[in-house]
Amino acid sequence: MQLPLVLLLLSLPGCLSIQGPESVRGLEGGSVTVRCDYKPRWETYRKWWCRGAYWELCRTLVRTTGSQLEVKRDRVSIGDNQSHHFLTVTMEKVRQNDTDTYWCGISKTGRDLGAPIRVTIEPEGTLLTTLASMLSRRTTNGHAGVSSVSYSRNRYILLVFVKVPILLILVGVVLWLKGLSNDSLST
C-alpha cells in the first residue's frame, strides 16, 4: 500500500526539481558556498535561501529577482546560473551560531520547491581550521587567507590526510612482504 503512495508523490510535478548537498561545513570567520541544482524548466523563476528547521517557518535571507544577477543581503549572496541550472549561495564571515538547517528553493505558484541543507560552522582552533587554512593559502581565486570549507574540500582533506597515508602504508607492507619472500627464495 505504501509503495503506490511513494510512486504517486514522485510523479507529482516539481518533486526532486531542486537538489543540494545534504550538509556543508565551514570555519568560523570564513565563508561557506552552497550549490543547488535544479531541473531545466525553472530557469526564470525566483530562487531563495532561507533558514530554519521547518520549511514552513523558515526565514528567507535572500532571493533572486528571476534573472542571473547576483543579489546580496547582509552576509549572504545568491546567484542563479540559468544556463547550467544551478544557484549558488555564499554566506560570509560565518559564526558558530550560523549552524542550522537552511533551504534553497524555487518560488512558484502554489507550494514552492525546496531542498534542505545542514550548515555546520566549526570554531577556530580546531584541527579542521588548521588544515583548511593550509589549503586556503594554496587557492588561486584571488582571496588569499579566506578559509572557506565546503563539502568537496572536506572530502579533499579526508583524501590527503587519511586515505593517502593508509594507501602508502599498505604499499610499504606489500613491498616489505615481497622483500621477505625474495630473501627466503635466495637462501
C-alpha positions as CSV (number, residue, x, y, z in Angstrom):
1,M,0.0,0.0,0.0
2,Q,2.9,2.4,0.8
3,L,4.7,1.8,-2.5
4,P,1.9,3.3,-4.7
5,L,1.8,6.3,-2.4
6,V,5.6,6.9,-2.8
7,L,5.3,6.4,-6.6
8,L,2.4,8.9,-6.7
9,L,4.5,11.5,-4.7
10,L,7.5,11.0,-7.1
11,S,5.3,11.5,-10.1
12,L,3.9,14.9,-9.0
13,P,5.4,17.8,-10.9
14,G,8.2,19.5,-9.1
15,C,9.3,16.6,-7.0
16,L,13.1,16.5,-6.9
17,S,13.2,19.6,-9.1
18,I,15.8,21.2,-6.8
19,Q,18.6,19.4,-5.0
20,G,21.6,20.4,-2.9
21,P,24.1,18.8,-0.7
22,E,22.9,17.1,2.5
23,S,25.3,19.1,4.6
24,V,28.2,21.5,4.3
25,R,30.8,22.7,6.9
26,G,32.6,26.0,7.2
27,L,35.1,27.6,9.5
28,E,34.2,30.5,11.8
29,G,35.2,33.8,10.2
30,G,35.4,32.3,6.7
31,S,32.7,31.7,4.1
32,V,30.5,28.8,3.1
33,T,29.3,28.3,-0.5
34,V,26.4,26.0,-1.3
35,R,25.4,24.9,-4.8
36,C,21.8,23.7,-5.5
37,D,21.0,22.2,-8.9
38,Y,17.5,22.5,-10.4
39,K,15.7,21.0,-13.4
40,P,15.8,22.9,-16.7
41,R,12.2,24.3,-16.7
42,W,12.8,26.5,-13.7
43,E,15.4,29.0,-15.1
44,T,13.4,32.2,-14.9
45,Y,11.7,31.5,-11.6
46,R,12.9,33.4,-8.5
47,K,15.2,31.4,-6.2
48,W,15.6,31.8,-2.5
49,W,17.7,30.8,0.6
50,C,16.0,30.6,4.0
51,R,17.0,29.5,7.5
52,G,15.0,27.2,9.8
53,A,14.5,23.5,10.6
54,Y,10.9,23.6,9.2
55,W,10.4,24.9,5.7
56,E,7.0,26.4,6.5
57,L,8.6,28.5,9.3
58,C,12.0,29.3,7.8
59,R,13.1,32.9,7.4
60,T,14.1,34.0,3.9
61,L,17.5,35.6,4.0
62,V,18.0,36.4,0.3
63,R,16.2,35.8,-3.0
64,T,16.9,36.3,-6.7
65,T,15.0,38.6,-9.0
66,G,14.4,35.9,-11.6
67,S,17.4,37.0,-13.6
68,Q,21.1,35.9,-13.3
69,L,22.1,38.9,-11.4
70,E,23.7,38.2,-8.0
71,V,21.8,39.6,-5.1
72,K,23.5,40.3,-1.7
73,R,21.8,41.0,1.6
74,D,23.9,41.4,4.8
75,R,26.4,38.5,4.8
76,V,24.5,36.3,2.3
77,S,24.5,36.4,-1.5
78,I,22.7,34.3,-4.1
79,G,23.3,33.9,-7.8
80,D,21.5,31.9,-10.4
81,N,23.3,30.3,-13.3
82,Q,20.3,29.8,-15.6
83,S,22.3,28.3,-18.5
84,H,23.7,25.5,-16.3
85,H,20.7,25.2,-14.0
86,F,22.1,25.8,-10.6
87,L,22.1,28.5,-7.9
88,T,24.9,29.4,-5.6
89,V,24.6,30.8,-2.1
90,T,27.5,32.2,-0.2
91,M,27.5,33.0,3.5
92,E,30.4,35.3,4.5
93,K,32.0,35.9,7.9
94,V,30.2,32.9,9.3
95,R,29.8,32.4,13.0
96,Q,29.1,29.3,15.1
97,N,25.6,30.5,15.7
98,D,25.0,30.3,11.9
99,T,24.9,26.5,12.3
100,D,21.4,25.5,11.4
101,T,19.2,23.9,8.7
102,Y,18.9,26.1,5.6
103,W,16.8,25.6,2.4
104,C,17.5,26.5,-1.2
105,G,14.3,26.9,-3.1
106,I,12.3,28.0,-6.1
107,S,9.3,30.3,-5.9
108,K,6.3,29.2,-7.9
109,T,2.6,29.3,-8.0
110,G,1.2,27.1,-5.2
111,R,3.8,25.4,-3.0
112,D,7.4,26.4,-3.5
113,L,10.1,23.8,-4.2
114,G,12.9,23.4,-1.7
115,A,15.8,21.3,-0.6
116,P,17.2,21.2,3.0
117,I,20.9,21.7,3.7
118,R,22.5,21.3,7.1
119,V,25.2,24.0,7.6
120,T,27.7,23.5,10.4
121,I,30.2,26.1,11.4
122,E,33.3,24.8,13.2
123,P,35.1,27.0,15.8
124,E,38.5,28.5,15.1
125,G,41.4,26.5,16.6
126,T,40.2,23.0,15.6
127,L,42.2,20.6,13.5
128,L,39.8,21.3,10.6
129,T,40.7,25.0,11.0
130,T,44.4,24.3,10.7
131,L,44.1,22.0,7.7
132,A,41.7,24.4,5.9
133,S,43.9,27.4,6.4
134,M,46.8,25.5,5.0
135,L,44.7,24.6,1.9
136,S,43.3,28.1,1.5
137,R,46.7,29.6,1.1
138,R,47.2,27.5,-2.0
139,T,44.0,28.6,-3.7
140,T,44.3,30.8,-6.8
141,N,40.9,32.5,-6.5
142,G,42.4,35.9,-5.5
143,H,41.1,35.6,-2.0
144,A,44.3,34.7,-0.1
145,G,43.7,33.9,3.5
146,V,40.0,33.3,3.2
147,S,39.2,30.0,4.8
148,S,36.2,28.5,3.1
149,V,35.4,24.9,3.5
150,S,32.8,23.2,1.5
151,Y,31.7,19.6,1.2
152,S,34.3,19.0,-1.6
153,R,37.1,20.4,0.4
154,N,36.3,18.2,3.4
155,R,36.5,15.2,1.0
156,Y,39.9,16.5,-0.2
157,I,41.1,16.8,3.4
158,L,39.9,13.3,4.1
159,L,41.7,12.0,1.0
160,V,45.0,13.8,1.7
161,F,45.3,13.2,5.4
162,V,43.6,9.8,5.9
163,K,43.3,7.8,2.7
164,V,46.7,8.5,1.1
165,P,48.7,7.7,4.2
166,I,46.8,4.4,4.6
167,L,47.5,3.6,0.9
168,L,51.2,4.3,1.4
169,I,51.3,2.1,4.5
170,L,49.7,-0.7,2.6
171,V,52.1,-0.3,-0.3
172,G,55.0,-0.4,2.2
173,V,53.7,-3.6,3.8
174,V,53.3,-5.3,0.3
175,L,56.9,-4.3,-0.6
176,W,58.2,-5.4,2.7
177,L,56.4,-8.8,2.3
178,K,57.7,-9.1,-1.2
179,G,61.3,-8.4,0.0
180,L,60.9,-11.1,2.7
181,S,59.7,-13.7,0.1
182,N,62.6,-12.8,-2.2
183,D,65.1,-13.2,0.7
184,S,63.6,-16.6,1.6
185,L,63.9,-17.8,-2.0
186,S,67.5,-16.7,-2.4
187,T,68.6,-18.6,0.8
